[in-house]
Amino acid sequence: MRLKTKEYREIMQEKGLTAEQICKSTGLSAFAFRWILNNGGFTSDGTLKALAYAAGVEMKGIVRTGRCWLIFRLSG
């Protein structure tokens, strides 16, 4: 699944959340969190749930819907 990275950054800014706070709440390393934000938002369902919880939003609000090209490549 994919995180809506732009929207997630906006939520963080609106709520005054830092990357350090998100990492502490989710258990992600700073490297992993930066990688998710800077590389298309690809991550697991569990991580998306943790990111939603850390930002105080519903998961459906931060998940990019639709299939990505990688899924089509792997299945086709």
Sequence and secondary structure as in RCSB ss.txt:
>XXXX:A:sequence
MRLKTKEYREIMQEKGLTAEQICKSTGLSAFAFRWILNNGGFTSDGTLKALAYAAGVEMKGIVRTGRCWLIFRLS
G
>XXXX:A:secstr
 EE HHHHHHHHHHHT  HHHHHHHH   HHHHHHHHHTTTB  HHHHHHHHHHHTS GGGTEE S  HHHHHHH
 
